[in-house]
Amino acid sequence: MLGKEFFIYFFLGLITLLFAMNFLSIRMYKVSQEKKNKYRTIFNYFYGLFFLFVGFRRLYINEDNEDLIFGILHLLFGIIILILNYKDKLHPKSS
């Protein structure tokens, strides 16, 4: 069973993460739209690669093939994100 200390440290880590995310989101208001699009593109490439990695891991590392459908879905989702990001279809329309 997990101890009381684990939940205290987990909660403090979660609060710290939320404060950092809030600070960064407030700072992003001052950044130009070109930089925001650049950051968004980099994030989407990592996001697509992460889903590809999870999909390959679910397909090839699990011996019992219980995650076959989810592995295929992760692979497809990662490929779709990478293709859409490459074609610049994931950027919001600027008005």
CORTASUL-V14687 format. One record per helix or strand of 3 or more residues. SS is the DSSP state (H for helix, E for strand). FROM is the first residue (numbers start at 1). TO is the last residue. Records with the same first field share a line. If there is no record, write none. Layout:
SS: FROM-TO  FROM-TO
This chain:
H: 4-30  33-60  68-86
